[in-house]
Amino acid sequence: MPGWTNCTVNVIINEQMGARLAQTLITLREGGELKGQTQAAQIFFYVVEGQLQATIDGQEKTLAAGQYVYVPIEKTYLFQNPTEGTQVLTFHKVYEPLEGYTVPDVLFGERDIAKAPIYMNNDALRIQELLPNELSFDMAVNIFTYDMGGHLPMVETHIMEHGLMYLEGQAIYVLDQQWYPVKKGDSIWMAPYCQQWATTLGKEPSVYIYYKNVNRFPTVL
């Protein structure tokens, strides 16, 4: 990737599959660097493991595992000085402007279970929204935690597509009536209207981070 050096980039999801997002997992070696400028697409960077220095549009911050930064369109970014083996997950989406709303600003944040309210009155399910639920944003990134015995209360199907990666634990994910065992490090792409259901397995919570498109009307080509 131009500007991304001394690293291994695994492109997990992209438009060649029919998706309208891209998802990558980057593993950086000593001296690795991610340098560039967003153009039509915004990028969400989440540190899965390790630590590195981020400079986003002039703002500097050290990011460790569980921390993230949202980079809107037309902003410069530089990630450098990683610890060996640092892993960064990214979600990319072409930004869709909305009349009357400004483009979002750079946003830093971190995973925090205290900011993950109970989902649908089920004590075993919690979701933390990593981006503000505001109309200026056309993408959402959330962390979904299933405690032992936790499962989705219904089979879902909807217009949004998902890209996700498991951060902890193991689970069963049902996609269009096919059952898939998944665990930490596994990723899934769910196209619009794919039927989906999940339940945790094992003796620890299962946790995944996921993307979805939000806050825009369906397009008609």
Summary of the structure (lengths in Angstrom):
residues: 221
radius of gyration: 17.2
end to end distance: 30.7
largest distance: 48.4
contacts: 683
relative contact order: 0.17
helix: 3%
strand: 57%
